[in-house]
Amino acid sequence: MRQHALTACAAIAAWAVSCGVAHADAGKFPQRPVRIVVPFSAGGTADVLPRIIGEKLNAMWGQPVIIDNRPGAGGNIGADMVAKSQPDGYTLVATPPAPLAINQYLYKNLSFDPERFVPVTVLARVPNVLAVKNDLPVKTAQEFIDYARKNDGRVTVATQGNGTTSHLTGALVANQAKLSFVFVPYKGTAPALADLMGGQVDAFFDNISSTYRQHESGKVRILAVTSAKRSPLLPNTPTLAESGLTGFDVSTWFGVAAPAGTPADIVQKLNADIAQVLKMPDVKQKFIEQGAEVGGDTPAQTAEFLEAERAKWKKAIDTADVTIN
């Protein structure tokens, strides 16, 4: 009977505070290193933003914050690791949309349920860009679309992985412009961008923060942003909507979530501390330099946001007819 009572108490503490155990844990949290799993390769925006946050949390908590890159399967490998971790706040996932809002509509059999993750916050929102290799014979987004039509089925487009926002953005462009690309999946932004700079692929619908520096240094060329409005980083660069794809509006975001069953007050503690970090002037400046709009949503706001994002991306996937076996 005692064991049954303890088990029931632990379950209730996931989203209630009547048990009292979660209160004590949250008051002392963290007492050991916290692991933030990034389910994509090092070097991209998905990796950079959590590292900025992790450094500040390290100083705030007096405990190491470990950024653990676990790329593969469109973010599923890292997300699965977190989903199966102890729900105590010491293992989190920081990720772009794919594992939390997209993959459930792409993969027939996921080893985890994205909707069971406990939302912590949205770190940032970032527009994507259309970037091309330097020797591609186009100067504008409209010229790129015309070139892709003339070379239908032969233009290679790098992606951060199957089902990622870079993949789906390209698929939506192809669908709206009535053309086809050859998508080349990579394990994250860094290797995809490296091949774009090396000329192994023609184009990449990348996050602005990853590609901006390479654009400025002349290693690649950004032709357009995919969001509804122009980016402050590239005020003279048009949107795809301005370039002939009427109404086109796609951005990515980076969220933090915890395993199902993580106590509510631990989640609130994580949210409050991350929100405090996001308000720091130097953090805001670093995010701006990444082309990112600082987040800081509450857990409830993040849950509502994720619900809307799942509906949006499901519609996008259905429209673009993207599937992964």
N, C-alpha and C positions, 0 to 999 in steps of 0.2 A: 504493500500500500504506500509506504514511504517513497519507493522508487517511482510509482505511478504519479504521486503528487509532485515530485521534483520534475518529472518529465512534462507534466501539464503546465507547471509554472514556467519552465523554460520556453515552451511553445507560446504561451500567452505574452511573455515578455518581448516577443518579436515586434509586436505593435502596440503594446500597452505597458504601463508602468506600475501596475498594481502589485506585481510580484516583488519589486524592490531590488532584485539582483541587478537589473540593467542600470538602475540609478547609480549604484556603487561603481559599476564598471565605467559608466560614462564620466563620472567624476574624476576617475583616475586615468582615463584613456588618453593617450596610449602609454603602456608600460614596457613596450618592446617595439622592435622595428615594424613599420607598416609597409606592405608590399602593394605597389600600384602596377597592375599588369596592363601593358600596352600591347594589344593584339596585332601590331604591325611593326615593321622594321624600324630601327633607329634612324634618325635623320630627317624624317618628315614632320609635318605640323602635329600629327597625332602623338609624336614622341616629344617634340620640343615643348609644347604647352604644359604637359604634366611635369616635365623636368623643372620648369620655372616654378610651378606650384610646389613641387616636392621639396625644392631647396628651401623655400620659405617655411613650409610645415616642419621641416627638419629643425630649423632654428627655433620655431615656436614651441615645439613639443619636447625638444631635447632628445629626440629619438630619430634613428635613421629612417629615411623614406626611400625605399628601393624601387627604382623604375625597372620593371622586368619585361623586356620585349619578347613576346611569344607570337611571332607572325605565322600566317598560314591559313588556308581555307577561308579567305575573305574575312578574317578576324575570328572565326569560329574556334580555333584551337585555344587561343588565349581566353576567350569568353567562357569556353567550357571549363577550363582550369579554375576560373574564379567561381563559376556556378557550383562547382563541386567542393569549394573550399569551406573551411569552418566559418559560419556566419557570426563573426565576432568583431568585424570592423578592421581587422588586420590584413585582409586581402581585398583589394578593390580592382575594378576595371575602369580604365579611362580610354575612351574610344570614340571614333567617328560613328556615323549612324549604322553601318552595316550590321554588327552583331546585335544591336538593340532594337532596330526598327526596320531592317531590310531583309536579312537572311532568312527569316521565317517564311517569306514569300518566294524565295528562290530555291532553297534546298528542300528536297523531299523529306529527308530525315535528319533533323538536328539532334544532337546529343544533349541539348539543354533547351529550356523554355525561356526565350528572351523576356517574356512578360512576367516572369517570376523574380527577375532582378529587382532589388529595392533601389529606386532612384535616389541619388544624393544631390546632384546639381548639374547644370549645364555650365561648362567652363567658358565656352566661347562659341561664336558663330563666325564663319569665314566663307567668303565667296570663292568659287572656283574660277579658273581662267582657261582659255584655249591657248596653249603654247605649242609652237612648232619648231622643228630643227632649223638651223640657220640656212641651209641650202635648199629648203623647200621653196619652189618658185612662186610664192604668194606674198603679198604685203598686207592684206586685210582679211578679216573674217569672211567677208563676202567672196573674196577671191579664193579663199580656202575651200568654201562650200562648192564653188564652181569647179575648182580643181578636183575635188572629191567626186563630183558628178561625172567629170570626164574620165576619171580613173576609178570608176565605181568598183568596189570590192577589192581594190589593191592598195588603198591608203591604210597604213598601219597606225594604230592608236594604242599607246601604252595605257595600262590601268594599274591602280594600286592593288588589284586583285579582283577576281570575279565577284560581281555583285556589290562592289564598293561604289561610293558616290561618283568617283571618276569614271567607272565603267558605265553606270546608269546615265550619267550626264551625256557621255558620248552616244549611248544608245538612244537617248531622247533627241539629241541633235540629228542623228541619222534618221530617226522616225519622222521628225518634223520636216527635215529637208528632203526626205524621200531619196536617201542614198544608203550605202552600206560601207562599213569599215571592217578592217581586220583587227580585232582586239587582241592585244598581247598582254596577258596578265603577269604581274610581278608581285613579289611579297612586300608590298609597301611602296612608299613614295621614292625613297632614296635610289633603289636600283632602277626604277622606271625613269627617273629624271636623269640618271647617269647615262642610260642608253639613248635618251632624247638628245642630250648634249653630244653624245658620241655619234649621232646620226643613224643609229640602228633602227629607230622608229621615227615616223613622220610627225606625230602629234601626241599631246597629252593634255587631258582635262584635269589639271592639277589644282591643289589649293594655292591661292595667291601667295601665301607666306613662303612656301617652299620654292616657288619659281621666280619670285620677284627679284631676288639677288642675282640669279643666273641671267635674267632678262637685262638687268641693269649693267651687268658685266659683259653683255654681248654674247653669252654662250647659248642662249635660246631666244626666241622672239614671242612675246605675248601679243596676240592679235585682238582678244576680246575678253571681257569678264562675263560670267554666266548669270550673275545676279540681276535683279531688276534695275538697280542703280549702279552707277559707276563707283569704283573704289577710290577712296581718298589717296591711296598709294599710287594709283594710276589714273589721275583725273582726265587725262587726254586719251585714254583707251576706251573705246565704245563698248557697250554691252552687246551680247548676241541679239537681243531684241532690237537694238538700233541697227544691227547688221543684216536684217532681213528675216530673223526668226521671231516673228511677232509674239509678244507675251512670254517669251522664254525667261524663266526665273528659277535658278537652282543654286542653292548654297549648301555648305556642309556645316556641321557643328560637332562639338566634342563634349561628351557627357561622362559623368562619373556615376557608377552604380556599385552596389554591394550584393553579396549572395542573398538569396531568399532566406528569411528568418533572422536577418540582422536586427538586433533590438532598435526600437524607434529612437531611444535617446542617444544611442551611439550614432545613428544616422544624423540626428539633429546636431550632435557635436561636430561631426565631420563637415556637415553643411555650413555651420556657423564659422568654423575655423577656415574653411576654404573661401567662404564669402569675405572674411576679414582679409585674407591674403589678396583676393582679387581687387580690393579697394586700395591697396598700397600703390602709391604713385609710380614707383619704379616697375611694378608688375604691370600696371596699366600701359606704361610706355613700351615695355617689352612686347606686350600683346599687340599694341598698335603697330610696332615694327614687323610683326608677323601678319599684319593685315587682318587681325582678329578683333571682333567686337566683344568686349568682356561680358561674361555671363554673371552667374551668381544666383540663379533661380532657387527657390525653396524646393524641398522634396515634393511638395504637393504641386507646385508649378511645373516641376520637371516631369512628374507623372502625367500631367495634362498635356504637356508639350510632346512627350513621347507618343501618347495616344494619337495626337494629330499628325505627327510625323509618320507613324505606321500607316495611317490612312492615305497620306500623300504619296508615300513611296510605293505602296501596294498599287495605287492607281497608275503611278509612273511605270512600274514593272509590267502591269497589264497592257498599258498603252505601247510600251516599247517591245513587248513580247520577249522579255529576257527570262531565260530559265537556266538552271544549273542542275545537272544530274547528280 
